[in-house]
Amino acid sequence: MIADPHPSGLTLKAAGRDNAAMPSTAPTPLHTLLTHGPLLLQAPMAGSQGSALALAVCQAGGIGALPAAMLAPEALTQELTRLSQGTNRPWNVNFFCHTPPEPDAAREARWRETLAPFYAEAGLDIDAVPAGAGRVPFSHTVADLVEPFRPPIVSFHFGLPAPDLLARVKGWGSVVLSSATTVEEALWLEAHGVDAVIAQGIEAGGHRGMFRTDDLTTQVGTFALLPQIVAAVNVPVIAAGGIADAAGVRAALALGAAGVQVGTAYLCSDEALTSPIHRAALQSEAARHTQLTTLFSGRPARGIVNRLMRELGPLNPAAPAFPTATAAIAPLRAHGEKQGSGDFSPLWSGQNARGCRSAPAADITRELLQGFPAVARHVVIFRATARALDAEYSATAAQLRELALTRFGCLDFVAVTEGDQEVALSYWPDEASIRAWKQHADHLMAQQLGRERWYAGYSVEVAAITRHYHRPAPAQA
Ligand SMILES: Cc1cc2nc3c(=O)[nH]c(=O)nc-3n(C[C@H](O)[C@H](O)[C@H](O)COP(=O)(O)O)c2cc1C
């Protein structure tokens, strides 16, 4: 069987299923996305980062994300402008699509009663706290702001927007992603039109993307969830939760992921907006103790255990529905942080905070990229008409080939000769590797000898590989 042509050589499906995710017809936005390289997505992290982190990740070869759930319209436009002008690489803008709850005065009153002792201790007036929604879901009004930017990727948390709104996003050409925390959610997302599913394991920091259930016993670890979702759906699956280094990336790819989404590992990066209190907690022993809690927003989210979680219980039923729990926590949080304490702050963290280091996001991205297999994206086509080939020629050609393969990341090297015509094809992951090889002293020397002694003439073309398919040779008896 001839494999379906698909760009980039990325593995898009779990073993055992045909490559149905990538039809070989006209390129879709997803095809185009996949030609840009490994699917290393920096997770959108509302409240902890903006376009600076996203751009740094893009510049290092990953896919940066702008979390928009907590951005006012003006800030959203500014951030989208920065991102769209700052990179030619794909980037992602992320929205929540929850249904805002009906106001529930009795529940709100119970919540305030529960928090009253903390207010009294801090000398704050609970009656002065305005009720507030906090986070607004994606809407046509928000889409009006986003549409002119035509983001390469739009991702959603808590399901998908209504069909007409989703059609609008797909209509302007964005690749659409959304998180699934169960197989059933993944199937629902596929049936409703996502281009790829983010399988969010229970290790993940921040909010659980759960939207078809609120039963926490359905929530499982990334490496239990991922292969089940890969086996169930035909769209590519991106693994999220607990992945913090190249080995984690390799493990996710081995289980059939087409890519990964990484959040916690970026929280202490130079470009993140994580507060000093949150950074200190992430880099301390405290980060070994995380729990799902509803106290800070009303939906389960993973954070480092702090005083509020210990004293109220992390899943206290008094917390009102998402996102209304936030309003009454905000003054306690601000007061605590002024005293240098994270007792009332959401210290979001995944279970694997080991990768949290104070470093440029580019360094973290490059380390994660090591987990992806190198894929040939460029080919150097060398064609020559021979004049006089001697023994030194053969030795030099072999040496250059060796140098390319062992020192400069060349992935394959094929040379054929017919009469006085020679063609050499070398395959490379990127142009920087080609340039480095060509600048090596041995290469420059060989070039000079080629011109002076061996070749009547030659040409070099560097071509981008946009598609690849192959028919494997039959196994030898
Ligand atoms: C601080 C923080 C904020 C987050 N905010 C969002 C968000 O705004 N939207 C979203 O889709 N996911 C959000 N997430 C979840 C991530 O998309 C992702 O599932 C998670 O970070 C992956 O697990 P990891 O943190 O172990 O890498 C957030 C995660 C963290 C740690």
The ligand as an SDF file (V2000), in Angstrom:
LIG
                    3D

 31 33  0  0  0  0  0  0  0  0999 V2000
   -1.2430   28.6890   35.2420 C   0  0  0  0  0  0  0  0  0  0  0  0
   -2.0660   27.9220   34.2630 C   0  0  0  0  0  0  0  0  0  0  0  0
   -3.1040   28.5720   33.6060 C   0  0  0  0  0  0  0  0  0  0  0  0
   -3.8470   27.8760   32.6210 C   0  0  0  0  0  0  0  0  0  0  0  0
   -4.7920   28.5610   31.9240 N   0  0  0  0  0  0  0  0  0  0  0  0
   -5.3690   27.9740   30.8480 C   0  0  0  0  0  0  0  0  0  0  0  0
   -6.1700   28.7360   29.9550 C   0  0  0  0  0  0  0  0  0  0  0  0
   -6.3570   29.9410   30.1070 O   0  0  0  0  0  0  0  0  0  0  0  0
   -6.7280   28.0790   28.9020 N   0  0  0  0  0  0  0  0  0  0  0  0
   -6.5030   26.7470   28.6540 C   0  0  0  0  0  0  0  0  0  0  0  0
   -7.0000   26.2280   27.6580 O   0  0  0  0  0  0  0  0  0  0  0  0
   -5.7250   26.0220   29.4890 N   0  0  0  0  0  0  0  0  0  0  0  0
   -5.1520   26.5950   30.5580 C   0  0  0  0  0  0  0  0  0  0  0  0
   -4.3160   25.8540   31.3660 N   0  0  0  0  0  0  0  0  0  0  0  0
   -4.1780   24.3950   31.1360 C   0  0  0  0  0  0  0  0  0  0  0  0
   -3.2000   24.1190   30.0170 C   0  0  0  0  0  0  0  0  0  0  0  0
   -3.8320   24.3280   28.7720 O   0  0  0  0  0  0  0  0  0  0  0  0
   -2.6810   22.6700   29.9800 C   0  0  0  0  0  0  0  0  0  0  0  0
   -3.7320   21.7610   29.9420 O   0  0  0  0  0  0  0  0  0  0  0  0
   -1.7680   22.3340   31.1300 C   0  0  0  0  0  0  0  0  0  0  0  0
   -0.9150   23.3960   31.4550 O   0  0  0  0  0  0  0  0  0  0  0  0
   -0.9250   21.1120   30.7590 C   0  0  0  0  0  0  0  0  0  0  0  0
   -0.3680   20.5200   31.8870 O   0  0  0  0  0  0  0  0  0  0  0  0
    1.0290   20.9710   32.5730 P   0  0  0  0  0  0  0  0  0  0  0  0
    0.6890   22.2500   33.2880 O   0  0  0  0  0  0  0  0  0  0  0  0
    1.3480   19.8370   33.4660 O   0  0  0  0  0  0  0  0  0  0  0  0
    2.0170   21.1920   31.4660 O   0  0  0  0  0  0  0  0  0  0  0  0
   -3.5710   26.5170   32.3470 C   0  0  0  0  0  0  0  0  0  0  0  0
   -2.5420   25.8760   33.0360 C   0  0  0  0  0  0  0  0  0  0  0  0
   -1.7760   26.5580   33.9680 C   0  0  0  0  0  0  0  0  0  0  0  0
   -0.6460   25.8400   34.6400 C   0  0  0  0  0  0  0  0  0  0  0  0
  1  2  1  0
  2  3  1  0
  2 30  2  0
  3  4  2  0
  4  5  1  0
  4 28  1  0
  5  6  2  0
  6  7  1  0
  6 13  1  0
  7  8  2  0
  7  9  1  0
  9 10  1  0
 10 11  2  0
 10 12  1  0
 12 13  2  0
 13 14  1  0
 14 15  1  0
 14 28  1  0
 15 16  1  0
 16 17  1  0
 16 18  1  0
 18 19  1  0
 18 20  1  0
 20 21  1  0
 20 22  1  0
 22 23  1  0
 23 24  1  0
 24 25  2  0
 24 26  1  0
 24 27  1  0
 28 29  2  0
 29 30  1  0
 30 31  1  0
M  END
$$$$
